[in-house]
């Protein structure tokens, strides 16, 4: 005998979580999960960078203390006077003064470069206002400038996605036409209009767009790295590092382009540098936005799995919805009358959504006539509050529903025979 209680997934439980409760905890769980991932990622990054950079820092401290002691000993200079001189030099560095000649920071071109780093939120840190009036003006200037630049980045992202969608749609359509022409079925395209509708509604997936944007960002970084390697005398990997730090608006300020006093083709390089930074920041911002969507999808998938286990195992939540008849089960109940009826029983299928549906269970059986062209009307019996039933009682209820529906179907077929006989006479 088939265990219908197991087929329909009827479980006994002491406590049920309502659907509203599951949805209410979904938002807080998503925030907590994202916070946990960020904290874990930060701890992982701190451990890696500490292991990589801490030994060099300790070595630099030891080397500096040794050089300072040797200088004091060789030149017979009081250590207090030397430290006072070094403090003045630190202030000079903050003002942009270096031993090697550098371009002026606050002439018009230098100030324009500064406001570009402010509006783009790069903030290299190699220049900052020193006067109180300049600091106050920066607050209001940056408020409007950063907001306008972020709006530009969002509009740029929309145009990029539209362009990628258009190009991929054209390529896909051309590829399908080529495939159809090779198979010699191009004449059948007019008889299948639904394919054209599906082609019009088709859009590339987030992963496909991310792959394309990552390729574009990589090409922009490679081209900009070649430019900076030639003009700034940096190694290529150092130029790649600078491009990522600048284009991602991290902006450490340890390496900044365009700060030498003299360049070959100075104005050409300054224009190319500005265009590279604008293009690189826009493309990288678009890539980060699409990547954030994928991370959100991954978090939703993890959260759905966790909530599914929590609702359906820990709390014993029953996730059975009204059954839909799709195909007959292995067990079929047949009548002994002339019009044999087949009672179709299907297994309960879990909902496609990952949310917990703690609702009442409805069991549906459909009886069909085998010798008629059209199937007879279906009968539905709902077993409410099935979570209150034991396993044996649930099995009895299911068998009762099956038997009742099949008897009703048999009675209807007998009535149809009698009606047909009367019309015949």
C-alpha positions in Angstrom: 0.0 0.0 0.0 1.3 3.4 -0.9 1.8 5.7 2.1 -0.3 8.7 1.1 0.7 10.6 4.2 4.3 10.6 2.9 3.2 11.3 -0.6 1.3 14.4 0.3 3.9 15.4 2.9 1.5 15.7 5.8 3.6 16.3 9.0 2.5 16.7 12.6 3.9 19.7 14.5 3.5 21.6 17.7 4.2 25.1 16.4 3.8 26.9 13.1 5.3 30.1 11.9 2.9 32.2 9.9 3.9 33.6 6.5 3.9 37.1 7.8 6.3 36.2 10.6 8.6 34.5 8.1 8.6 37.6 5.9 9.1 39.9 8.8 12.2 38.1 9.9 13.5 38.0 6.3 14.6 41.6 6.3 16.4 41.5 9.6 18.0 38.2 8.6 19.3 39.7 5.4 20.8 42.7 7.1 22.4 40.5 9.8 23.8 38.1 7.2 25.3 40.9 5.1 26.8 42.5 8.3 28.3 39.1 9.2 29.8 38.6 5.8 31.3 42.1 5.8 32.8 41.7 9.3 34.2 38.3 8.3 35.6 39.7 5.1 37.2 42.6 7.0 38.8 40.2 9.5 40.1 38.1 6.7 41.6 41.1 5.0 43.1 42.4 8.2 44.8 39.1 8.8 46.3 38.9 5.3 47.5 42.5 5.2 49.0 42.3 8.7 50.9 39.2 7.7 52.2 40.9 4.5 52.9 44.4 5.6 53.8 44.2 9.3 57.3 42.8 8.8 58.2 45.6 6.4 56.9 48.2 8.9 59.0 46.8 11.7 62.1 46.7 9.4 61.5 50.3 8.4 61.3 51.5 12.1 64.5 49.7 12.9 66.3 51.2 9.9 65.1 54.7 10.6 66.1 54.6 14.3 69.5 53.3 13.3 70.0 56.0 10.6 68.9 58.7 13.1 71.3 57.5 15.7 74.2 57.3 13.2 73.5 60.9 12.0 73.4 62.3 15.5 76.7 60.5 16.3 78.5 61.5 13.1 77.5 65.2 13.0 77.4 65.8 16.7 73.9 67.3 16.4 71.6 67.3 19.4 68.8 64.9 18.9 66.2 67.4 20.1 67.2 69.9 17.4 67.1 67.2 14.8 63.6 66.1 15.8 62.4 69.7 15.7 63.7 70.0 12.2 62.0 66.8 11.1 58.7 68.1 12.5 58.9 71.2 10.4 59.6 69.0 7.4 56.5 67.0 8.1 54.5 70.2 8.0 56.2 71.1 4.7 55.2 67.8 3.2 51.6 68.4 4.1 51.8 71.7 2.3 53.1 69.9 -0.8 56.8 70.7 -0.5 59.1 67.9 -1.6 62.9 67.7 -2.0 62.3 67.0 -5.7 60.6 69.6 -7.8 56.8 69.2 -8.1 54.1 71.0 -10.0 52.3 73.7 -8.0 49.3 72.4 -6.2 47.1 75.5 -6.0 47.5 77.2 -9.4 44.5 76.9 -11.7 45.4 73.5 -13.2 46.4 72.1 -9.8 43.2 73.4 -8.2 41.2 71.9 -11.1 42.8 68.5 -10.5 41.9 68.8 -6.8 38.2 69.5 -7.4 38.1 66.6 -9.8 39.4 64.3 -7.1 36.8 65.7 -4.7 33.8 65.4 -7.0 34.7 61.9 -8.1 35.2 60.9 -4.4 38.7 59.7 -5.2 40.4 62.0 -2.6 44.0 61.2 -3.1 45.0 63.2 -0.1 48.1 64.7 -1.7 46.4 68.1 -1.5 43.9 69.4 1.1 42.7 72.9 2.0 44.9 74.5 4.7 42.9 77.7 5.3 39.7 77.7 7.4 37.7 79.4 4.6 38.9 76.7 2.2 37.8 73.9 4.5 34.3 75.5 5.0 33.9 76.0 1.2 34.9 72.4 0.6 32.0 71.1 2.7 29.3 72.8 0.5 31.2 72.3 -2.7 31.7 68.6 -2.1 28.0 68.1 -1.1 26.8 69.2 -4.5 29.7 68.0 -6.6 29.6 64.4 -5.2 25.9 64.2 -5.6 26.0 65.4 -9.2 28.9 63.0 -10.0 27.1 60.0 -8.5 24.1 60.9 -10.7 26.4 61.0 -13.7 27.7 57.5 -12.8 24.2 56.1 -12.5 23.2 57.5 -15.9 26.4 56.2 -17.3 25.5 52.7 -15.9 22.0 52.9 -17.5 23.4 53.7 -20.9 26.1 51.0 -20.6 23.5 48.4 -19.7 21.2 49.6 -22.6 24.1 49.3 -25.0 25.2 45.9 -23.8 21.6 44.7 -24.1 21.2 46.0 -27.6 24.5 44.5 -28.8 23.9 41.1 -27.2 20.4 41.0 -28.6 21.6 41.8 -32.1 24.4 39.2 -31.8 21.9 36.6 -30.5 19.4 37.4 -33.2 22.1 37.2 -35.9 23.3 33.9 -34.5 19.8 32.4 -34.6 19.3 33.5 -38.2 22.6 31.9 -39.2 21.6 28.7 -37.4 18.2 28.6 -39.1 19.7 29.3 -42.5 22.2 26.4 -42.0 19.3 24.1 -41.2 17.2 25.2 -44.2 14.2 26.1 -42.1 14.2 29.9 -42.6 10.8 29.5 -44.4 9.2 28.3 -41.2 10.0 31.5 -39.3 6.8 33.2 -40.4 4.7 30.3 -38.9 6.2 30.7 -35.5 5.6 34.3 -34.3 6.1 33.3 -30.7 9.9 33.0 -31.3 10.0 36.6 -32.3 8.2 37.7 -29.2 10.6 35.7 -27.0 13.5 37.3 -28.9 12.1 40.8 -28.2 11.7 40.0 -24.5 15.1 38.4 -24.1 17.6 40.3 -21.9 21.1 39.3 -20.9 21.6 37.9 -17.4 23.4 39.8 -14.7 26.3 37.4 -14.9 26.7 38.0 -18.7 26.6 41.8 -18.1 29.2 41.5 -15.3 31.5 39.5 -17.5 31.3 42.1 -20.3 31.8 45.0 -17.9 34.8 43.2 -16.2 36.4 42.8 -19.7 35.9 46.5 -20.4 37.3 47.6 -17.1 40.3 45.3 -17.6 41.0 46.8 -21.1 40.7 50.3 -19.7 43.1 49.5 -16.8 45.6 47.9 -19.2 45.5 50.9 -21.6 45.8 53.4 -18.7 48.6 51.4 -17.1 50.6 51.6 -20.3 50.1 55.4 -20.4 51.2 55.9 -16.8 54.2 53.5 -17.2 55.5 55.6 -20.0 54.8 59.0 -18.5 55.4 58.5 -14.8 58.3 56.1 -15.0 56.4 53.5 -13.0 56.6 49.7 -13.4 53.6 48.2 -15.2 52.3 46.4 -12.1 52.6 49.6 -10.1 50.6 51.4 -12.7 47.9 48.7 -12.5 47.8 49.2 -8.8 47.4 52.9 -9.2 44.6 52.4 -11.8 42.6 50.2 -9.4 43.1 52.5 -6.4 42.1 55.6 -8.5 39.3 54.1 -10.6 37.7 52.4 -7.6 37.8 55.9 -5.7 39.9 54.4 -2.9 42.5 57.0 -3.5 45.3 56.3 -1.0 47.5 59.1 -2.4 50.8 57.2 -2.2 50.9 57.3 -6.0 49.4 60.2 -7.9 49.6 60.9 -11.7 50.4 64.2 -13.2 52.5 65.6 -10.3 55.9 66.0 -12.0 57.1 69.5 -12.8 57.8 68.8 -16.5 56.3 66.3 -19.0 56.8 65.8 -22.7 53.6 67.0 -24.4 52.4 68.3 -21.0 48.8 69.4 -22.1 48.2 66.3 -24.1 49.1 64.1 -21.2 46.9 66.1 -18.8 43.9 65.8 -21.1 44.6 62.0 -21.6 45.0 61.6 -17.8 41.7 63.3 -17.1 39.8 61.3 -19.7 41.3 58.0 -18.4 40.3 58.8 -14.9 36.7 59.7 -15.9 36.3 56.6 -18.1 38.0 54.3 -15.5 35.9 55.6 -12.6 32.7 55.3 -14.6 33.3 51.8 -15.8 34.5 50.6 -12.4 31.5 52.1 -10.7 29.2 50.3 -13.1 31.1 47.0 -12.5 30.7 47.4 -8.7 27.0 48.1 -9.0 26.4 45.0 -11.1 28.6 42.9 -8.8 26.6 44.2 -5.8 23.5 42.8 -7.4 25.1 39.4 -7.8 26.3 39.5 -4.1 22.7 40.3 -3.1 21.4 37.3 -5.1 23.9 35.1 -3.4 22.9 36.4 0.1 19.2 35.8 -0.8 20.0 32.3 -1.8 21.9 31.6 1.4 19.1 33.2 3.4 16.4 31.2 1.6 18.2 28.0 2.4 18.6 28.9 6.1 15.0 30.0 6.5 13.8 26.9 4.7 15.7 24.7 7.1 14.5 26.9 10.1 10.8 26.9 9.1 10.5 23.4 7.7 12.7 21.4 10.1 13.3 23.3 13.3 9.7 24.6 13.6 8.0 21.7 11.7 6.4 24.0 9.2 4.2 22.4 6.6 4.8 23.9 3.1 2.1 22.2 1.1 -0.2 24.1 -1.2 -3.2 23.1 -3.2 -2.3 20.2 -5.4 -2.4 20.3 -9.1 -3.0 17.2 -11.2 -0.3 16.8 -13.8 0.1 13.1 -14.4 -1.3 9.9 -12.9 0.5 8.3 -10.0 1.6 4.7 -9.9 -1.5 3.7 -7.9 -4.7 4.0 -9.8 -8.2 3.3 -8.4 -10.6 2.0 -11.0 -14.3 1.5 -10.9 -16.0 -1.8 -12.0 -18.7 -0.1 -14.1 -18.7 0.1 -17.8 -17.3 3.6 -17.7 -14.1 3.0 -15.9 -12.9 6.0 -14.1 -9.3 6.7 -13.2 -8.5 8.6 -10.1 -5.3 10.6 -10.5 -3.2 11.2 -7.4 -0.2 13.4 -7.5 2.6 14.0 -5.1 2.7 17.3 -3.2 5.2 19.6 -4.7 7.0 22.3 -2.7 6.4 25.9 -3.8 8.9 27.4 -6.1 9.5 30.3 -3.8 11.9 29.9 -1.0 9.6 31.5 1.5 7.8 29.5 4.2 4.1 29.1 3.4 2.5 28.1 6.7 -1.0 27.8 5.4 -3.7 25.1 5.5 -3.3 22.1 3.3 -5.6 21.3 0.5 -5.7 17.8 -1.1 -7.2 17.6 -4.6 -8.1 14.4 -6.5 -9.4 14.4 -10.0 -11.4 11.6 -11.5 -11.5 11.2 -15.2 -13.5 9.1 -17.6 -11.5 6.9 -19.9 -13.9 6.3 -22.7 -15.2 9.9 -23.2 -13.5 12.6 -25.3 -13.8 15.2 -22.5 -12.9 14.4 -19.0 -15.7 14.6 -16.4 -15.8 17.5 -13.9 -13.3 17.4 -11.1 -14.2 17.2 -7.5 -12.1 18.7 -4.8 -11.9 17.9 -1.1 -9.9 20.1 1.2 -8.4 18.8 4.5 -8.0 21.8 6.6 -5.5 22.1 9.5 -3.8 18.9 8.5 -0.9 19.6 10.8 -3.3 18.7 13.7 -3.8 15.2 12.3 -1.6 12.2 13.1 0.0 10.2 10.4 -2.6 7.4 10.4 -5.5 9.9 10.5 -4.1 11.8 7.6 -3.8 8.7 5.6 -7.4 7.8 6.4 -8.5 11.3 5.3 -6.7 11.0 2.0 -8.2 7.5 1.3 -11.6 8.9 2.2 -11.2 11.8 -0.2 -10.1 9.5 -3.0 -13.0 7.1 -2.5 -15.5 9.8 -2.2 -14.4 11.5 -5.4 -14.3 8.2 -7.3 -17.8 7.3 -6.1 -19.1 10.7 -7.2 -17.5 10.2 -10.6 -19.1 6.7 -10.9 -22.5 8.1 -9.9 -22.2 10.8 -12.5 -21.3 8.4 -15.3 -24.3 6.2 -14.4 -26.6 9.2 -14.6 -25.1 10.1 -18.0 -25.8 6.5 -19.3 -29.4 6.7 -18.1 -29.9 10.1 -19.7 -28.5 8.8 -23.0 -30.8 5.7 -22.9 -33.9 7.9 -22.4 -32.9 10.1 -25.3 -32.4 7.0 -27.4 -35.8 5.6 -26.7 
